[in-house]
Amino acid sequence: QVQLVESGGGLVQPGGSLRLSCVVSGSILSAYSQGWYRQVPGKSRELVAGITSGGTTNYADSVKGRFTISRDNAKNTVFLQMNSLKSEDTAVYYCNLVKNLFDTTWGQGTQVTVSS
């Protein structure tokens, strides 16, 4: 059974940085794609960054140049480095692992609050 556990969220001032981690168990990380999404109350969950099994990355326009997704296959962990944080980055952040169109596993989410 695949499980994902996020950590690293918290309260940070505008302009600050956070690094989110997503530890994956029950699956080989490098065989599949992973993504980081975020959601605020009343809105749909949106893609923040993704990384394919081959290591190709993609980002939402709103975070390009500020966020970096990476993966440590030995530790089975996906990271999201977030720099120059803005108040509009406040959300619950979720990671996922996508095996195919019908098989996606999500973590429980971690809250990120950007406020002075």
TAVEN-V929978 format. One record per run of one state. SS is the DSSP state (hx for helix, st for strand, lp for the rest). FROM is the first residue (numbers start at 0). TO is the last residue. If there is no record, write none. Layout:
BEGIN
ss->SS from->FROM to->TO
ss->SS from->FROM to->TO
END
This chain:
BEGIN
ss->lp from->0 to->1
ss->st from->2 to->6
ss->lp from->7 to->8
ss->st from->9 to->11
ss->lp from->12 to->16
ss->st from->17 to->24
ss->lp from->25 to->27
ss->hx from->28 to->30
ss->lp from->31 to->31
ss->st from->32 to->38
ss->lp from->39 to->44
ss->st from->45 to->50
ss->lp from->51 to->55
ss->st from->56 to->58
ss->lp from->59 to->65
ss->st from->66 to->71
ss->lp from->72 to->75
ss->st from->76 to->81
ss->lp from->82 to->85
ss->hx from->86 to->88
ss->lp from->89 to->89
ss->st from->90 to->99
ss->lp from->100 to->101
ss->st from->102 to->105
ss->lp from->106 to->108
ss->st from->109 to->113
ss->lp from->114 to->115
END
